[in-house]
């Protein structure tokens, strides 16, 4: 397997091995990518492990891969996965016969890892790191109460201020307390107000003048 002495070949081998191994972590393909990835990387390590480089680089590589899996399934914040990536790159670069070879296999690992994300467009995802993103919509059909809808129902309702508004404070409507803003107006506590608009969870109020109360 002298062809593995060529840096460009090493790049391709590591690229393909990483592509399939990381791809196995991202998508469900019944272990096919795992078999291909392990076979390719076993070929790389079996050729480059010499008397000067022990089996510890393979262990380092496997520990790094395990850290990525643990991060994706348990921790899901990416920090442990980043450490795993560093360990895997070290495990690949150390047995390289030259500095150029080490740089190229490191690049092959990085590019292969990013390229594996393309499998998500074709195969079903394993949903690693799914906790980092909120994928479910907060709808009433899924059992959630829409706070935005509740707030919009407050428009036109009257209440009173519980604190000074300069220009934000607390109001009471139908026995419930809400944070609100009066825009640019200052309003004292215990003043009658009416909710004039709601933008998301931002409640805008207006002070009710004495003349308006008489008209009502």
Secondary structure, DSSP 8 states (H G I E B T S, - for coil): -GGGGSHHHHHHHHHHHHHHHHHHHHB-STTHHHHHHHHHHHHHHHHH--SSS-THHHHHHHHHHHHHHHIIIII-SSHHHHHHHHHHHHHHHHT-SSHHHHHHHHHHHHHHHHHGGGGGGTS-B--TTGGGS--S---GGGT---HHHHHHTTTT-EEEESS-BSSEEEEEETTEEEEEE-TT--B-TT-EEEEEEEETTEEEEEE--HHHHHH-
